[in-house]
Amino acid sequence: MCTLKSVLLAVLIACMASAATGQEGYPRRFEFGTTPAPAELARFFAVPPDGRGLPAGKGTYAEGQKLYAESCGACHGDKLQGVPTAGIGGDKLIGGRGTLNSTTPVKTVESYWPYATTLFDYIKRAMPFHSPGSLSDDQVYSVVAYILGEANIVPKNATLDATALPKVVMPNRDGFVPDPRPEIELYR
């Protein structure tokens, strides 16, 4: 038997439940965790083609050559030729220009990557394989200078930094179709 008191209580509970949830019944706020500090967020980055967000620092071919031999050659070969038997990828880094439209495309930094800033971004985040993110910004610039120098994309006496790197014209820069969709901000 329903009484007015029990009906009002049910309505009150329904209103409270409705106020505590957002669309589709999900809570508006979970009330756990903390807001990350800027220092915590600093390790999450993405470098766009125009170089926004590239860190200070610089690197040269000669410095990169030494570092590559120490940290990269075991997986990518002493001549950047790749080591497919490395068991962890060991991708070839240079060569393959003009092969993407062939029946045997060779995807390398030289033949496939449209922007040098992407190379910096990837090495900074993911390399070396056994210790990703362990290279300093100067070391990353140096390895990038070495790879691009060996690919004859930049002169071997070039110094790469946040100003020079976005100006590098990669061989396959025009090999991609632009995405016409507008950029949106997912988090505000």
C-alpha positions as CSV (number, residue, x, y, z in Angstrom):
1,M,0.0,0.0,0.0
2,C,1.4,3.4,-1.1
3,T,1.2,6.2,1.2
4,L,1.8,9.8,0.4
5,K,4.9,9.7,2.5
6,S,6.4,6.7,0.6
7,V,5.6,8.4,-2.7
8,L,7.3,11.6,-1.7
9,L,10.3,9.6,-0.5
10,A,10.5,7.8,-3.8
11,V,10.3,11.1,-5.7
12,L,13.0,12.6,-3.5
13,I,15.3,9.7,-4.1
14,A,14.7,9.8,-7.8
15,C,15.5,13.5,-7.9
16,M,18.7,13.1,-5.9
17,A,19.8,10.2,-8.2
18,S,19.0,12.3,-11.3
19,A,21.0,15.3,-9.9
20,A,24.0,13.1,-9.2
21,T,24.3,11.8,-12.7
22,G,24.9,13.3,-16.1
23,Q,23.8,12.0,-19.5
24,E,22.9,8.4,-19.8
25,G,23.1,7.9,-16.1
26,Y,26.8,8.4,-15.7
27,P,28.0,10.4,-12.7
28,R,29.0,13.9,-13.5
29,R,32.0,13.6,-11.3
30,F,33.7,10.5,-9.9
31,E,35.3,12.2,-6.9
32,F,38.6,10.3,-7.0
33,G,42.1,11.1,-8.3
34,T,43.8,14.4,-8.3
35,T,44.4,17.1,-10.9
36,P,47.8,16.5,-12.4
37,A,50.5,19.2,-11.9
38,P,52.1,20.8,-14.9
39,A,55.3,18.9,-14.2
40,E,53.4,15.6,-14.4
41,L,51.9,16.6,-17.7
42,A,55.2,17.8,-19.2
43,R,56.2,14.2,-20.1
44,F,53.1,13.9,-22.3
45,F,53.7,15.9,-25.5
46,A,53.2,15.8,-29.2
47,V,55.3,17.7,-31.6
48,P,53.3,18.9,-34.6
49,P,54.9,19.6,-38.0
50,D,55.5,23.3,-37.3
51,G,57.6,22.4,-34.3
52,R,55.5,23.9,-31.6
53,G,56.6,22.3,-28.3
54,L,60.0,21.2,-29.4
55,P,62.4,21.6,-26.4
56,A,65.5,23.7,-26.2
57,G,68.7,21.9,-27.1
58,K,70.7,21.1,-30.2
59,G,72.5,18.2,-31.8
60,T,75.0,17.4,-34.6
61,Y,75.7,14.6,-37.0
62,A,79.0,13.7,-35.3
63,E,77.4,13.5,-31.8
64,G,74.5,11.5,-33.2
65,Q,76.8,9.1,-34.9
66,K,78.5,8.2,-31.6
67,L,75.2,7.9,-29.8
68,Y,73.6,5.8,-32.6
69,A,76.5,3.3,-32.4
70,E,76.1,3.0,-28.6
71,S,72.3,3.0,-28.3
72,C,70.7,2.3,-31.7
73,G,72.9,0.1,-33.9
74,A,72.1,-3.2,-32.2
75,C,68.5,-3.0,-33.4
76,H,68.8,-0.8,-36.5
77,G,72.2,-2.0,-37.9
78,D,75.5,-0.2,-38.0
79,K,74.5,1.4,-41.3
80,L,70.8,2.1,-40.5
81,Q,70.0,-0.9,-42.7
82,G,67.8,-2.6,-40.1
83,V,68.2,-5.9,-38.2
84,P,65.0,-7.9,-38.8
85,T,66.4,-10.8,-36.8
86,A,66.8,-8.6,-33.7
87,G,63.4,-10.0,-32.5
88,I,62.2,-6.5,-31.6
89,G,61.6,-4.9,-35.0
90,G,64.9,-3.5,-35.9
91,D,63.4,-1.5,-38.7
92,K,65.5,-0.1,-41.6
93,L,65.8,3.6,-41.2
94,I,67.0,4.9,-44.6
95,G,66.6,4.1,-48.2
96,G,63.5,3.1,-50.1
97,R,62.8,6.5,-51.8
98,G,60.2,6.0,-54.5
99,T,59.2,2.5,-53.4
100,L,55.8,3.4,-51.8
101,N,53.9,3.0,-55.0
102,S,55.6,-0.2,-55.9
103,T,54.7,-3.8,-55.1
104,T,57.5,-3.9,-52.5
105,P,57.3,-0.6,-50.6
106,V,60.1,0.1,-48.1
107,K,58.9,2.3,-45.3
108,T,61.7,4.2,-43.8
109,V,62.3,7.6,-42.3
110,E,63.6,8.6,-45.7
111,S,60.8,7.2,-47.9
112,Y,57.7,7.5,-45.7
113,W,57.9,10.0,-42.9
114,P,56.5,13.4,-44.0
115,Y,58.0,15.6,-41.2
116,A,61.3,15.6,-39.4
117,T,59.5,16.8,-36.2
118,T,57.7,13.4,-36.1
119,L,61.1,11.7,-36.1
120,F,62.2,13.7,-33.1
121,D,58.9,13.1,-31.3
122,Y,59.0,9.3,-31.9
123,I,62.7,8.9,-30.8
124,K,62.0,11.1,-27.7
125,R,59.1,8.9,-26.6
126,A,59.9,5.4,-27.7
127,M,63.7,5.0,-28.1
128,P,65.9,3.3,-27.3
129,F,63.8,0.2,-27.2
130,H,65.3,-1.1,-23.9
131,S,64.9,2.3,-22.2
132,P,62.3,4.5,-23.9
133,G,62.4,8.2,-23.0
134,S,65.9,8.0,-21.5
135,L,67.6,10.2,-24.1
136,S,68.2,13.9,-23.3
137,D,66.8,16.5,-25.8
138,D,70.4,17.2,-27.1
139,Q,70.8,13.4,-27.6
140,V,67.6,13.2,-29.6
141,Y,68.5,16.2,-31.8
142,S,71.9,14.5,-32.4
143,V,70.4,11.1,-33.4
144,V,67.9,12.9,-35.6
145,A,70.8,14.8,-37.2
146,Y,72.7,11.6,-37.8
147,I,69.8,9.7,-39.4
148,L,68.8,12.7,-41.6
149,G,72.5,13.2,-42.5
150,E,72.9,9.6,-43.5
151,A,69.8,9.9,-45.6
152,N,71.2,13.0,-47.4
153,I,68.2,15.0,-46.2
154,V,70.3,17.5,-44.2
155,P,74.0,18.2,-44.6
156,K,76.3,16.3,-42.3
157,N,77.6,19.6,-40.8
158,A,74.0,20.7,-39.9
159,T,73.1,21.5,-36.3
160,L,69.5,20.7,-35.5
161,D,67.5,22.5,-32.9
162,A,63.9,23.7,-32.3
163,T,64.2,26.3,-35.1
164,A,66.0,24.2,-37.7
165,L,64.2,20.9,-37.4
166,P,60.7,22.1,-38.6
167,K,62.4,23.6,-41.7
168,V,63.7,20.3,-42.8
169,V,61.9,19.2,-46.0
170,M,61.4,15.4,-45.9
171,P,61.5,13.6,-49.3
172,N,57.9,12.3,-48.8
173,R,56.4,15.5,-47.4
174,D,53.9,15.7,-50.2
175,G,53.1,12.0,-50.3
176,F,50.2,12.3,-47.9
177,V,46.6,13.5,-48.4
178,P,45.7,16.2,-45.9
179,D,42.9,15.5,-43.5
180,P,40.3,18.2,-44.1
181,R,38.6,17.7,-40.8
182,P,39.0,20.6,-38.3
183,E,41.2,20.1,-35.3
184,I,39.1,20.0,-32.1
185,E,40.1,20.2,-28.5
186,L,39.0,17.2,-26.6
187,Y,39.8,18.5,-23.1
188,R,39.1,22.0,-22.0
